[in-house]
């Protein structure tokens, strides 16, 4: 579950950066 949460945050940051 923690890994999924971390991946979600990473994806969100990438979208915000773009």
FIDRENLO-329002 format. One line per field, with one value per residue (C-alpha): residue number from 0; x negated, y negated, z negated. Coordinates in nm, 4 decimals, padded with zeros to 6 digits. Layout:
# FIDRENLO-329002
k = c(NUM:...)
u = c(X:...)
v = c(Y:...)
w = c(Z:...)
# end
This chain:
# FIDRENLO-329002
k = c(0:1:2:3:4:5:6:7:8:9:10:11:12:13:14:15:16:17)
u = c(00.0000:-00.2785:-00.4446:-00.1196:-00.0831:-00.4415:-00.3912:-00.0756:-00.2636:-00.5458:-00.2979:-00.1239:-00.4536:-00.5446:-00.2106:-00.2502:-00.6018:-00.4801)
v = c(00.0000:-00.2434:-00.1807:-00.2555:-00.5818:-00.6808:-00.6055:-00.8147:-01.1113:-01.0694:-01.0673:-01.3756:-01.5651:-01.4741:-01.6064:-01.9277:-01.9779:-01.9340)
w = c(00.0000:-00.0871:00.2483:00.4285:00.2361:00.3144:00.6833:00.6856:00.5394:00.7915:01.0774:00.9402:00.9094:01.2683:01.3940:01.1938:01.3265:01.6809)
# end
